[in-house]
């Protein structure tokens, strides 16, 4: 296996500005080698639920997991148990800055639309806000979420308000041959590429087809308020179904191109490295982080009048069903709840459990409407991945049910 120096990867602490104590990357292969699925399961969320769930599952009824890491004190992540609504409050939205956090003056800011278009355009903020608006509620997850043991709350569910991108591109007139739309942020930094220093903007791209999806918007508000600076003020891209990195913040330019965009955050960073095949004849494949993966977690177990109930969440793809295994035994289908009709938000689920006193494990897996099954931590898809991006294997929770 390549070590970090050979891979040239930054630590999660370096990427997200976290304390140096979280520098260790817990890769999936390393987790398996250190003790199997239970060790790998340590890199998961703490218990999470909202005020709606709390009304049917009071906090004093919660039986805590015995293998959930401490959730407190980490920057840029949400404290899941403090949420008061299904939509994450704006002050609790996680944020990531790759080239710092630019302070943009909304009064002088402008957005350029150019490249392979018939009618290049420039908009100020008032002109963008005066366009037809659309609300999109979605779960936005960082591609590094759950990639190491102390970075676990990097996702949120919020309602974004903005103008659809597709009509704007049609007005600009995408020319024949245009295949990609590149979104440039205001944030910049000096990068050294092959010993040459260059000033580089943060940028990501979508194909023309993906950019023209009806739910892709240019958002100027979240949860009914102007975007916070850390979440992209004055304008950001919202692309449901894509990991957070694709949802470019602090937009300054949208450019249509006739070639594949191979900027740093498409081709050199946010790249998942995975071995395909056996150690003897395998090849190493690199893929750019893009669409979200089917995911789920058992979030909490609560006491009820008749026993116990397991609550959980699933997201990443449109959810067809969620199944739970107790103590590694047969999978049981659970009851889906809020969010099951919305492909872009999380889906809550629950299962009643006649639990006996003692130690148990609880594992969930989600299945998408297209048949994708959330893999186990022992699946080659997870074991042979040596970068922390896109960690979505099924979670094994440990719990001790007290004696009556």
C-alpha positions as CSV (number, residue, x, y, z in Angstrom):
1,X,0.0,0.0,0.0
2,X,1.2,3.5,-0.7
3,X,2.0,5.6,2.3
4,X,0.9,9.3,2.7
5,X,4.1,10.7,1.4
6,X,3.8,8.6,-1.8
7,X,0.2,9.6,-2.2
8,X,0.8,13.3,-1.7
9,X,-2.6,13.6,0.1
10,X,-3.3,16.3,2.7
11,X,-4.6,15.3,6.0
12,X,-8.2,16.0,6.8
13,X,-7.0,18.4,9.5
14,X,-5.1,20.4,6.9
15,X,-8.0,20.4,4.5
16,X,-10.7,21.4,7.0
17,X,-8.7,23.5,9.4
18,X,-9.2,21.1,12.2
19,X,-7.0,20.7,15.3
20,X,-3.8,18.8,14.8
21,X,-5.1,16.0,17.0
22,X,-7.3,14.7,14.2
23,X,-4.4,14.3,11.7
24,X,-4.6,10.5,11.6
25,X,-6.5,9.2,8.5
26,X,-8.4,6.0,9.2
27,X,-8.7,4.5,5.8
28,X,-11.1,1.7,5.2
29,X,-8.4,-0.9,4.5
30,X,-6.6,0.1,7.6
31,X,-9.8,-0.2,9.6
32,X,-10.4,-3.7,8.4
33,X,-6.9,-4.7,9.2
34,X,-7.1,-3.2,12.7
35,X,-10.1,-5.2,13.7
36,X,-12.8,-5.7,11.0
37,X,-16.1,-4.0,10.7
38,X,-16.4,-3.0,14.4
39,X,-13.2,-0.9,14.1
40,X,-14.3,0.6,10.8
41,X,-17.7,1.4,12.4
42,X,-15.9,3.8,14.8
43,X,-15.7,6.3,11.9
44,X,-19.4,7.2,11.9
45,X,-21.7,9.9,13.1
46,X,-22.8,10.3,16.7
47,X,-26.5,9.9,17.4
48,X,-28.6,12.4,15.4
49,X,-32.2,13.4,15.3
50,X,-34.4,16.4,15.2
51,X,-37.0,18.0,17.3
52,X,-39.7,16.1,15.4
53,X,-38.1,12.8,16.4
54,X,-37.5,14.0,19.9
55,X,-41.2,14.5,20.4
56,X,-41.7,10.7,19.8
57,X,-38.3,9.7,21.3
58,X,-37.4,12.0,24.3
59,X,-33.7,12.3,24.9
60,X,-34.0,10.8,28.4
61,X,-35.3,7.6,26.7
62,X,-32.2,7.2,24.6
63,X,-29.9,4.2,25.2
64,X,-26.4,5.4,24.1
65,X,-24.2,3.6,21.7
66,X,-21.1,2.2,23.3
67,X,-18.9,2.7,20.2
68,X,-20.0,6.3,19.2
69,X,-17.0,8.7,19.4
70,X,-17.4,12.0,21.2
71,X,-19.0,14.6,19.0
72,X,-18.1,17.7,20.9
73,X,-15.5,20.4,20.2
74,X,-14.8,19.9,16.5
75,X,-15.0,22.9,14.1
76,X,-17.1,23.0,11.0
77,X,-19.4,20.2,12.0
78,X,-22.9,20.0,13.4
79,X,-23.9,18.9,16.8
80,X,-26.6,16.5,15.7
81,X,-28.4,16.2,19.0
82,X,-28.9,20.0,19.3
83,X,-30.9,20.3,16.0
84,X,-34.4,21.7,16.5
85,X,-35.9,21.1,13.1
86,X,-35.7,18.8,10.1
87,X,-34.1,21.6,8.2
88,X,-30.7,22.4,9.7
89,X,-30.7,25.9,11.1
90,X,-28.4,28.3,9.1
91,X,-26.1,28.8,12.1
92,X,-25.4,25.1,12.2
93,X,-24.5,24.6,8.5
94,X,-21.1,23.1,8.1
95,X,-18.6,25.0,5.9
96,X,-15.4,24.2,4.1
97,X,-13.0,26.7,2.6
98,X,-10.2,25.4,0.3
99,X,-8.6,28.8,-0.4
100,X,-9.8,30.6,2.7
101,X,-13.1,32.4,3.1
102,X,-13.3,35.5,0.8
103,X,-15.2,38.6,2.0
104,X,-17.2,39.6,-1.0
105,X,-18.9,43.0,-1.3
106,X,-22.4,42.3,-2.6
107,X,-22.9,45.9,-3.8
108,X,-20.0,45.6,-6.3
109,X,-20.1,41.8,-6.9
110,X,-20.9,40.5,-10.4
111,X,-21.4,37.2,-12.1
112,X,-20.0,36.6,-15.6
113,X,-21.5,34.0,-18.0
114,X,-19.3,33.4,-20.9
115,X,-17.2,30.9,-22.9
116,X,-19.0,29.0,-25.7
117,X,-22.2,31.0,-25.6
118,X,-23.8,33.3,-28.2
119,X,-24.6,36.0,-25.8
120,X,-22.2,36.6,-22.9
121,X,-23.8,38.2,-19.9
122,X,-23.0,39.9,-16.7
123,X,-25.3,40.1,-13.7
124,X,-25.2,42.1,-10.4
125,X,-26.8,40.6,-7.3
126,X,-30.1,42.5,-7.7
127,X,-30.4,41.3,-11.3
128,X,-29.9,37.7,-10.2
129,X,-32.4,38.0,-7.4
130,X,-35.0,39.5,-9.7
131,X,-35.0,36.4,-11.9
132,X,-37.6,33.6,-11.3
133,X,-36.8,31.8,-8.0
134,X,-37.0,28.2,-6.9
135,X,-36.6,26.5,-3.6
136,X,-34.6,23.3,-3.3
137,X,-34.4,21.3,0.0
138,X,-31.5,18.9,0.0
139,X,-29.0,17.1,2.1
140,X,-25.5,18.3,1.3
141,X,-22.7,16.0,2.4
142,X,-19.0,16.7,2.4
143,X,-17.1,14.0,0.4
144,X,-14.8,13.5,3.3
145,X,-17.6,12.9,5.8
146,X,-16.9,9.7,7.9
147,X,-13.5,9.4,6.2
148,X,-11.8,9.4,9.5
149,X,-12.8,8.8,13.1
150,X,-13.2,12.4,14.3
151,X,-14.9,14.0,11.3
152,X,-18.5,12.9,11.3
153,X,-21.0,15.7,11.1
154,X,-20.1,17.2,7.8
155,X,-23.6,17.2,6.3
156,X,-26.8,19.2,6.7
157,X,-30.3,19.4,5.3
158,X,-31.3,22.9,4.3
159,X,-33.7,24.8,2.0
160,X,-31.9,26.9,-0.6
161,X,-33.5,29.7,-2.7
162,X,-32.2,30.8,-6.0
163,X,-32.8,31.0,-9.7
164,X,-32.7,27.9,-12.0
165,X,-29.5,27.6,-14.0
166,X,-30.9,26.0,-17.1
167,X,-33.0,29.0,-18.3
168,X,-30.0,31.3,-17.8
169,X,-27.8,29.0,-20.0
170,X,-30.5,28.9,-22.6
171,X,-30.7,32.7,-22.7
172,X,-26.9,32.8,-23.1
173,X,-27.2,30.3,-26.0
174,X,-24.9,27.4,-25.5
175,X,-23.0,26.8,-28.7
176,X,-22.7,23.5,-30.5
177,X,-19.7,21.7,-29.2
178,X,-20.0,23.0,-25.7
179,X,-19.7,20.0,-23.4
180,X,-19.0,21.3,-19.9
181,X,-20.0,24.2,-17.6
182,X,-17.2,25.4,-15.3
183,X,-18.1,27.2,-12.1
184,X,-15.4,29.5,-10.7
185,X,-15.4,30.8,-7.2
186,X,-14.1,34.1,-5.9
187,X,-11.6,32.3,-3.6
188,X,-8.1,32.1,-4.9
189,X,-4.6,30.9,-3.9
190,X,-1.1,30.4,-5.3
191,X,-0.5,26.9,-6.3
192,X,2.8,25.3,-7.4
193,X,2.3,23.1,-10.4
194,X,5.4,21.4,-11.8
195,X,7.6,24.0,-10.0
196,X,5.6,26.9,-11.5
197,X,3.6,29.1,-9.2
198,X,0.2,30.1,-10.5
199,X,-2.7,32.0,-9.1
200,X,-5.6,29.6,-9.2
201,X,-9.4,30.0,-8.5
202,X,-11.4,27.3,-6.9
203,X,-13.4,25.7,-9.7
204,X,-15.5,22.6,-10.5
205,X,-17.5,21.6,-13.6
206,X,-20.6,19.7,-14.6
207,X,-21.5,18.3,-18.0
208,X,-24.0,20.4,-20.0
209,X,-26.6,17.7,-19.3
210,X,-26.1,17.8,-15.6
211,X,-25.9,21.6,-15.4
212,X,-29.3,21.8,-17.2
213,X,-31.1,19.6,-14.7
214,X,-34.2,21.5,-13.5
215,X,-33.2,21.4,-9.8
216,X,-29.8,22.9,-10.2
217,X,-30.0,26.5,-9.0
218,X,-27.8,29.6,-8.3
219,X,-28.7,30.2,-4.7
220,X,-28.6,33.5,-2.9
221,X,-30.5,32.5,0.3
222,X,-30.7,29.5,2.7
223,X,-33.6,28.8,5.0
224,X,-35.1,32.2,4.0
225,X,-32.1,34.3,4.9
226,X,-29.2,35.6,2.8
227,X,-26.3,33.2,2.5
228,X,-23.8,33.3,5.4
229,X,-20.3,34.3,4.3
230,X,-19.0,30.8,5.1
231,X,-21.7,29.2,2.9
232,X,-21.1,31.2,-0.2
233,X,-22.4,34.7,0.0
234,X,-23.4,36.3,-2.3
235,X,-24.2,33.4,-4.7
236,X,-23.4,29.7,-4.8
237,X,-24.2,26.7,-6.9
238,X,-26.7,24.1,-5.6
239,X,-26.6,20.8,-7.4
240,X,-28.7,18.1,-5.7
241,X,-27.3,14.6,-5.7
242,X,-23.6,15.8,-5.8
243,X,-21.1,15.8,-3.0
244,X,-20.5,19.2,-1.4
245,X,-17.4,20.0,-3.4
246,X,-19.4,20.3,-6.6
247,X,-21.7,23.0,-5.0
248,X,-19.3,25.8,-5.7
249,X,-19.5,28.8,-3.3
250,X,-18.7,32.5,-3.9
251,X,-19.5,32.3,-7.6
252,X,-17.8,34.8,-9.9
253,X,-17.9,33.2,-13.3
254,X,-19.8,30.5,-15.3
255,X,-18.0,29.3,-18.4
256,X,-19.1,26.9,-21.1
257,X,-16.2,24.9,-22.6
258,X,-15.7,22.4,-25.4
259,X,-13.1,20.4,-23.5
260,X,-13.0,18.5,-20.2
261,X,-12.1,20.7,-17.3
262,X,-9.1,19.3,-15.4
263,X,-8.6,21.8,-12.6
264,X,-7.0,20.9,-9.3
265,X,-10.3,19.9,-7.6
266,X,-11.4,17.8,-10.5
267,X,-8.2,15.9,-11.4
268,X,-5.7,16.2,-8.6
269,X,-7.6,16.7,-5.4
270,X,-11.0,15.1,-4.4
271,X,-9.9,12.1,-6.3
272,X,-10.7,8.6,-4.9
273,X,-7.9,6.0,-5.3
274,X,-9.1,2.4,-5.2
275,X,-7.4,-0.9,-6.1
276,X,-9.4,-2.9,-8.6
277,X,-8.7,-6.6,-8.6
278,X,-6.4,-8.7,-6.4
279,X,-3.0,-7.6,-5.0
280,X,-1.4,-9.9,-7.6
281,X,-3.1,-8.5,-10.7
282,X,-5.0,-5.5,-9.6
283,X,-4.8,-2.0,-11.1
284,X,-5.2,1.4,-9.2
285,X,-8.1,3.5,-10.4
286,X,-8.6,7.2,-9.8
287,X,-12.0,8.7,-10.0
288,X,-13.1,12.3,-9.4
289,X,-15.5,12.7,-6.5
290,X,-18.9,13.4,-8.0
291,X,-22.4,12.1,-7.2
292,X,-23.3,11.1,-3.7
293,X,-23.6,7.4,-2.8
294,X,-26.4,5.5,-1.1
295,X,-25.9,5.7,2.7
296,X,-27.6,5.1,6.0
297,X,-27.0,4.9,9.7
298,X,-28.7,3.6,12.8
299,X,-29.0,6.9,14.7
300,X,-30.4,6.0,18.1
301,X,-32.2,3.4,20.2
302,X,-35.0,4.6,22.5
303,X,-37.0,3.0,25.2
304,X,-40.7,2.6,24.5
305,X,-43.7,1.4,26.5
306,X,-43.4,-2.0,24.9
307,X,-39.6,-2.3,24.4
308,X,-37.2,-0.4,22.2
309,X,-37.3,1.3,18.9
310,X,-34.3,1.9,16.5
311,X,-34.3,5.2,14.6
312,X,-32.1,5.9,11.6
313,X,-31.6,7.9,8.5
314,X,-30.8,7.1,4.8
315,X,-29.6,9.5,2.1
316,X,-27.4,9.9,-1.0
317,X,-29.7,8.3,-3.6
318,X,-33.5,7.9,-3.8
319,X,-34.3,5.4,-1.1
320,X,-36.3,2.2,-1.9
321,X,-35.8,0.5,1.4
322,X,-33.7,0.2,4.5
323,X,-32.8,-3.0,6.2
324,X,-31.4,-3.7,9.7
325,X,-29.4,-6.6,11.0
326,X,-29.3,-7.3,14.8
327,X,-26.1,-9.1,16.0
328,X,-25.2,-10.0,12.4
329,X,-28.4,-12.0,11.8
330,X,-30.9,-11.8,9.0
331,X,-31.7,-8.4,7.4
332,X,-35.1,-7.0,8.5
333,X,-37.0,-4.4,6.5
334,X,-37.7,-1.2,8.5
335,X,-40.5,1.4,8.3
336,X,-39.7,4.5,6.2
337,X,-40.8,7.9,7.5
338,X,-40.3,11.6,6.8
339,X,-38.4,12.4,3.6
340,X,-39.1,9.1,1.7
341,X,-40.8,11.0,-1.1
342,X,-38.0,13.5,-1.7
343,X,-34.9,12.0,-3.4
344,X,-32.6,14.8,-2.3
345,X,-33.2,14.9,1.5
346,X,-32.6,12.3,4.1
347,X,-35.2,9.7,4.8
348,X,-36.0,8.8,8.4
349,X,-36.7,5.2,9.3
350,X,-37.5,3.2,12.4
351,X,-37.9,-0.4,13.6
352,X,-39.4,-1.8,16.8
353,X,-37.0,-4.1,18.7
354,X,-37.8,-6.6,21.4
355,X,-34.3,-6.4,22.8
356,X,-32.9,-8.6,25.6
357,X,-30.5,-7.2,28.2
358,X,-26.9,-7.4,27.3
359,X,-24.5,-6.4,24.4
360,X,-25.8,-6.2,20.9
361,X,-24.8,-4.8,17.4
362,X,-27.1,-2.9,15.1
363,X,-26.3,-2.5,11.4
364,X,-28.2,-0.8,8.7
365,X,-28.0,-0.8,4.9
366,X,-30.0,1.2,2.4
367,X,-31.0,0.2,-1.1
368,X,-31.7,2.8,-3.8
369,X,-34.6,2.8,-6.2
370,X,-32.2,1.7,-8.9
371,X,-31.0,-1.3,-6.9
372,X,-27.7,0.0,-5.5
373,X,-27.0,-1.7,-2.1
374,X,-25.0,0.1,0.5
375,X,-21.8,-2.0,0.8
376,X,-20.5,-3.5,4.0
377,X,-17.2,-2.4,5.4
378,X,-15.7,-5.7,4.3
379,X,-16.8,-5.2,0.7
380,X,-13.9,-4.7,-1.7
381,X,-15.5,-1.4,-2.7
382,X,-14.6,-0.1,0.8
383,X,-11.6,-2.3,1.7
384,X,-9.6,-1.5,-1.4
385,X,-10.2,2.3,-1.2
386,X,-7.2,4.0,0.4
387,X,-8.3,7.6,0.3
388,X,-10.8,9.1,2.8
389,X,-13.2,10.4,0.2
390,X,-16.6,8.7,-0.3
391,X,-16.8,6.6,2.8
392,X,-20.3,5.2,2.7
393,X,-20.0,1.6,4.0
394,X,-22.7,0.2,6.3
395,X,-22.3,1.2,10.0
396,X,-22.1,-1.4,12.8
397,X,-23.3,0.2,16.1
398,X,-22.7,-1.4,19.5
399,X,-25.1,-1.0,22.4
400,X,-25.7,-2.4,25.8
401,X,-29.3,-2.9,26.8
402,X,-29.6,-2.6,30.6
403,X,-31.2,-5.2,32.8
404,X,-34.7,-4.4,33.9
